Amino acid sequence: MQRSAGAGSDAEFTYYGLDIEPVDQSGASHYVGGSLDLSGLPRNAPFAGGVFVYLPYEFDGKRPGSGTIFWLVTTLLTIDHRSNKAIMVHLASGNPDKDAERKRLADRLSAIGRLQVDGAPRTETIDDDWHADVSAADYSNSVGKIQDAIARAEISQAILSIGFSKSTSTTVTQVFEALRKKRPSPHVFMIKSDELSLVGASPAMHLLKRNDTIVIETDAGTRQIGKTAEETEALRNELLNSSKDREEQKMLVDETFTDLRAIAVDSRVSTPVELEVRQLGNVMHLFTVLEAKCPKNLGPIDAIVSCLPAAAVTGRPKKAAMAAIRSVERVKRGPYGGVVGLVGFDGSVDSAIILRSAWLKDGSISMRCGGGITHASVAVDEYNECLNKARAIMDSVREAEGA
C-alpha cells in the first residue's frame, strides 16, 4: 500500500506486509485494542504495524467471514520516501533471542535493498477491449428508475455503477506498478492472495483515526482536467458552482453526518473543510471534510464497520438507496465500494473506499465505476462520468500489458 497526498504528488510512505497471519474480526480487534506494549515501535511513520483490513461492499458487520480479510502484519517494511529510509518492524512472540532476531531482520532488509526494479520503458501496443455490463440505453433506463424512486420521495440520491471487464495476460503486480508510478490518488494499494487479487488507486478516504479523533472526507461531482491551465481553472469553477454537483455533495455530507453522529461523543460533528475542489489524476471532485471525537470504548475496527458502506457508494438514505441500487444493477458489486486499510496496534486507522480499482481472476480483469444520480442527473452525462473515472485503470492495464 502506498500513501501520498494524491494529485500526482510524490509518495510519502510505502508499506509492504512481508509476513502476515490471517486472523478473524475478533482477533483483529484484540490486536488493535491498545493492549500491546508499543514502546519499541518507531514514531516517525504514521503506521508502524498492526492489522490490514479488507471489507467488501456487501459486508454488514454481522456475518463472520463474508469475504472479509483481516491480516495481522507480523513483519512490516516501511519505505519513508521523504528521508530515503527503510524501516522494518517485526512482531515477536514468546521470548526470542533478540540479537539473532535483529541479525535475521537486518539480513532480510539488506537483501531487499539489493533488489533491482525494472525501469525499462513500456510500450502501449495492445488495444483496450473492455466490455461494459450495461449499454448506454439500458443505463439510461436504470437512471430513469432511480429518478422515479426520487420522485416518489423514497430516496434522495443513489450511486449507480457500471461494470467493466476484459481478458488480460497481465498480473495484479504489473497493474499496481503502473498505477503506483502515476500516483493519481492518495491511496494506491494491492492485495494478492489465494482468495483475492485486487489493485486500486482510490481518491476517497473512508476513515482516518488518530487517538480519539475521526476524520471522514466525502467527494462528489467529477470534471476532466483541461488541456491548459486556463481550461482546468474554468472547469474547476464550473464544478464548484454546479447546483447539481453541490446538491449531490450535500446529500452525501448529510448521510455521513448521520453515520458519524451515531458514534461521536455527544453526537457532535464538525466540518473543518466545508467545500473545496481537489484534483486527483485526470479528474477533479468536490470535497468536504467531517471530524468527530469518538468514545474511549469504541474499537478502531468497530469504527470502520459503523461507517460501512460509505454514503459515497450508496446514496441517501442509505438502506433505501442500497435497495434501489440492487433493483437496477442486479449483480453483486464485490470489492467495489468496500474498504481497504491499515489499523495500527495503537488503534489508529487509515482506510480508503475501494474506488478506481480492479480485480483479476482466471485471466480476466474487472472493475466498477459509479456516479451519483439525483433528480437533476442527465443519463448520458452520468454514463460519460463513469467512463472518465475508469480511464486511469484502463490506461494502467494497457501499460502493464505492454510491459
N, C-alpha and C positions, 0 to 999 in steps of 0.2 A: 504494500500500500504506500502510495506517495502523497505527500501533503504539501500544498503550496497555497498562495493567495489567489490562484486562478488567473484567468485572462492572459495566459501565456507567460506569466511571471515564473521566475526560476523556482525549482523545487526547494523547499526548506529542509524537509526530512523525508527519508525513505525507510520504510520498515520491512524487514524480512523475518518471517517466522521460520527459523531454521529447524527447530524441534517443537512439535505440537503434540498435545494429548487431548483426544476427544473427551468431552465431559457433557453431562446433561445440564438443563437450565438451573436446577437446584445446585449442582456442583459449581457451576459458573458463578452463581450468586454468592456462594460461600467464599470463593477465592477473592472476589472484589468487594467483599463486605467490610473491609477495614480491619480484619483480624490478624493479618500477616505483619511481621516485623519488616518495615520498609526502610530501615536506617541505612542499608547498604545500596539502595538504588541511586542511580545518577540523577542529579537535579537539573541538568542542562538540556533535557529533552522533554517535550510535552507528554510523551508516552514512554514510560520506562519499564513496561512489562505488565501483563495482565491476560485478558481474555479477548479473543477475536470472535465477533458475533455476526451471523448471517440469519436474517429472518425474512421469509418470502411474504409477498403481499397478502396471501390468504391466511397467514398466521394470526390467530385471535388471542393468543396468550393463555389459552385454556387447555389445549390438547398437546401433551408432550410429543416431541418429535416433530410432526407436521412439516418435514423438510427443512427444519432448522439446523444450523451448525453452530456449535459452541466449542472453540478450541482453546485450551489452556496453553499459552505460549511459554514453553519451558526454556527455550533459548531464543532470544531476540537480538537481531542485528539491526542497529540504527545507524544510518548514514546522515550525519549532520552536514548538509551541503554548504551552510553558511561559514563553517570553520574548517571544512575539509577533514573531518574526523569521523572515525568509525567507533561505535560503542557497542559492546556485546554484553548482554545481561543473561545470566543463567540462573534458573530457579533450582536450587539444590534440594535434595530430600535426604533425610537421615543425617548422618554425621560424616560427610565425605572428607577425604584428605584434601584440605584446601590448597596446598601447594601443587599437588598433582592436578587438581581441577583447574587451577589458574593456568598451568602449563598446557593442558589439553585445549582450553579455550583460546589461549594465545596462539597455539599452533594452527587451530582451525581458522582464526581470524587472519593469520599470515597467509594461509593457503587461499582464502577468499581474495585477499589483496593482490595475489599473483594472477588472478583470472583476467583474461583479456576480453573486452567487449568488441564484437564485430561492428566496426563503424563504416563498412562498405556502403556506398550509395545504393538505394533501392530503385528499381525501375518499375514504372507503372505500366505493365504490359497486359494485364488481364482486365477485361471489361467487367463492370459490375452487372450482375444478373439477378437482382433482388426481386423477390415476389412478395407483393402485399397481400395480406389475408382478407382484404376488403377492397372492392373497387371504389372509385370516386363516387359513382352513383349510389352504391349501397351505403357508403359512409354518409352521404348526404341524407339518405333516408333515416339513418341512425340519429343524425343531428336533429332531424325533424321530430323524432320520437322523444328525444331528450327535451327539446323545446316545448313539446306538448305537455310533458310532465311539469315543466317550469310554469307553463300557462295555467295548469291545474293547481299550482301552489304546492305540489308535492315535494319539490326541490327548488333550490335557488340556482344551482350550478352542478354540473357533473364533468369529470375529466374523462373524455373519450379517447381511446388509444387505438393505434393501428399496429399490427404485427408485420414484421418483415423477415424474410429468410432467404437463404441461398445455399447451394452446395459450395464447399470450400476445401482446399487442401492445406490451409494454414492451421496454426495451433494457437491456443489461448495465450501462450507466452509471446509469440510473434506479434499478435494484435496488441498486447499490453505494451510491448516495446515501442510500437508505432504510436500508440496513444501517449505514452509517458514522455516521448520526445516532443510531442506537440504541446503538452501541458495546457490543455484547453480549460481545465476546471480544477477547483481546489482539491478534489478527492479523485485520485487515479488508483484503481485497485484491481487485484486479480485473485481469484480463488481457483485452486487447481486441486481437485480431489477425485476419488472414485465416484462420488455422488454428483459433483457439480464442477463444471469448468465455466467460470464467469469472469468477464473483464468489463471495466467501465471507467468513465470519467464524468462523475456526477457534479453538476453545478450547484446542487442543493444540499446544504447541511440538514440533517434530520434533527439532531440534538447535540448540544455541546454542554458538558457539565464540568465545572471546576469548583471544588469544595461544595458549598451549598447553593451555588448559582447555576441555573439552567438557562441556556440561550437557544432559541429556535429562529431560523430565518425562513421566510416564505417568499416565493417568487411567482410572478405571473407575467403574461404578455411576452411576446417574442418579436424581435426585429433582426433581420440580417444586417451585419455591418455594411457600410457603404464602400464604394471603390475609392473614395477620397475622404480625408478628414472632415471636410465640409459636409459631404453627403452623410457621413456617420453621425455628425452632430445634428443634422436636420432630422434624421431618423430617431435619434435619441429624444429630441424634443417632441416629436410626433408620438412616441411611446409614452412619454411622461404625461402628455396632455390628452391621451386617448381615453374617452369616457368608458368605452367597453373594457379596456385593459385595467383601468383603475377600479371599475366595478368588480371585475374578476378578482383582483388583488384584495379588495376589501372583504369579499366573501371568504377567501382563504384565511385572511388575518382573523376574521371573526370566529371561524371554526377552530383555528389554532388557539385562540384565546380560551375557547371552551375546554380544549384538552389541557392547557396549562393551568387554568383556574382549578381544575379538579385535583391537582397535585400540589399546587403552590401554597405556601404559608399564607394564611388569611385570604386565600383566593386572589392575591394581588399580582397583577401582571403589568409590566411597563413596556414601552416601545422606544428604546433609545435611538432607533432609526425609523422614522415614520415612512418614508418613501424615497427611494433613490434608484437610479439606473446603473446596472453593473454590466460590463462586457465580459463574456466568457467565450473564448474562442471566436467563432464566426457569427455569434449571436449575442444579443443583449436582452436583459429582463428587468422588470421592476422588482425591487426587493424591499421588504420590511423586516425589522429585527425585533423580536419579543424576548423579554427577560423576566425571570421569576426566581424567588427563593424556594427551595424545596425543604420539606421537613427532614429532621435528622434520621428518622426511621424509614425513609424511602430509599431502598436499594437502587443502585445505578441501572441494573437490568430491568427492575420494575419501572423505573422512569422511562426507559426506552419503550417497553411494552405498553405503557399507559398512553403513549402518543402514537400508537400504530392503528391502522396505516395513517400516514400523514395526509392532512387535508389537501395537500398539493397533488395527490394522485387519486383523490376520491371526489371531492366537491362538498356541497353543503345542502342540508345537514348530512353528516357522514353516512349513517346507516341507510337512509333513503337513497342517497346518491349511489352508494355501492350496489343497491338492488337494481336501480335503473341501469347502471353500467352492465351488470350481469345479463339483463334482459336483452341488450342490444349487441354486446360483444360476443357472448355465447361461448367463450373459451376462457380457460384459466390464464391468468396473467403470468404465473410463475414468478421468477425473480423480479420482474418489472414492478416498481412501486414498493418493494420491500425495503429492507435496511441492511446495511453493512457497516461495521465499525469496530472500534477498539474500546475496551473497557479496562481501565487500569486497576492495579491492586489497591490504589488509593481511592477508588470509587469514581475516578474521572471518566468521562465519556466523550468520544469524538466519533460521531456516526453520520452517515450520509444516506439520503434516499437513493435507491437504485434506479437511476435515470441514465440516459446516454450509455447504455450498457448492452452487452450481447453475451449469449451463452452458446457453447459449442457441444454438439453431441452427434456421434455417428456420422461424421463428415458433413454436418450441416451447421450453419451458424444462424441464430435467430435473435431478434430484438423487438422491443415495442417502444413507440413514441406517442405521446399524447398531448392534448391541449384542453383548456377549459371551455366548456360550452355554456353560454348564457343565452338569454332571450335575444341578445343583440348579435349573436355569432352569425357569420356568413360561412356556410359549409365549405366552399372552395378555399376560402382563406384559412380555415382551420386545417383542412387537408394539406395545404401547402406548408403550413407551420410544422406539421408532423414530419413532412419530408425534409424541411430545413434542419430540424433537430436531429434527424437520422444521418445527416451528411458526415458528421465527424467520425462516426463509427464506420460508415461505408468507405470513407477515404482511408481510414486506418486499416481496414481489412484489405483493401486493394493494395496498399503499400506492403502489408505483411505477406500477401500472396506473391508479390514481386520480389521478395527478399531472396 
